[in-house]
Amino acid sequence: MNIISCKQFEKREDIQDIFDITEKLSLRLAHMNCHWLASPILWNKTMASLFYEPSTRTRFSFETAMHRLGGNVISTENASQFSSHAKGESLEDTLAVIGRYADVIVLRHPDREAAYIADRCAKVPVINAGNGDGEHPTQALLDVFTIQKSLGSVDNKKIVLAGDLKYGRTIHSLIHLLSLYDNINLHLVSPVDLSLSNEYKDICKNKGIKFTEWQSLKECLSNNSVDVIYMTRIQKERHETLTQRLRTYPESWKLGETEFNMSGEAVIMHPLPRNDEINSCVDQSKRALYFTTQIDCGIAIRAGLLYSILFERN
Ligand code: NCD
């Protein structure tokens, strides 16, 4: 099984299965009261992390998950520079070779197409850890898992998605997953030229997600009570005319102290890394999940995925 796009999850049971495996696995490891390394469920398996773009959390949490399951990890953190890509090797050739070393490949690449090339040609399972401005399916899985764990369910939730909705791949994957739940209301808050593309607005319309667009978070919060505020940074590396554009971006979509005080009981989420879109005064709040529940759910979900790909389905 490859994990390439959240489009591949067609009904909510598909992701609930992953959540159930994740919960069971976490419980099993907790009951064994062991250091995860003492429970070598994947002792004879190797994961390759092949990252052509920077990453902190995604790569480390995959690697942590694999270590905790007793598996082995081979890794290149800057494949553009330190793999044979720098010598002109194609992705197909690299995958053919790594597929002889590893049982699963976790791939991050700046091109949207890369995940689909891997889907077609890799001889071992591939997990897409971010394909350009396309998708980031495992982030969306951990985000929905975080919402379910923190709020009890995902149905009927009012969710603010703020920041770079145009280029943010975590937003794209999240919308696919949220479309599997009932009565989702999205409040889309972004600078006008970073608003959600028509492709994703059409998905919302076709899948019954209601959405309203705002340019000011304050205005959005003064008119609505919401359950989740999901912030994202501006994806500077994907903007061609960066300097000129950044100068013109209004600040009104950011979560400052005033907006936080207006946000009622909403939980605050962020895939990280943060730039300055969430004021650091929010960090200590129990409602801020980006340094706590989201991180823990990231390891758990990735362990659940690795386990189901490498162990359960064997
Ligand atoms: C995100 C990504 O790489 O898309 N980070 C992550 O994996 N947690 C978000 C981002 O880079 O802004």
Residues whose N, C-alpha, C, O or C-beta is under 5 A from the ligand:
A	BS01	NCD	R57 T58 G130 H136 R169 T170 R233 P271 L272 P273
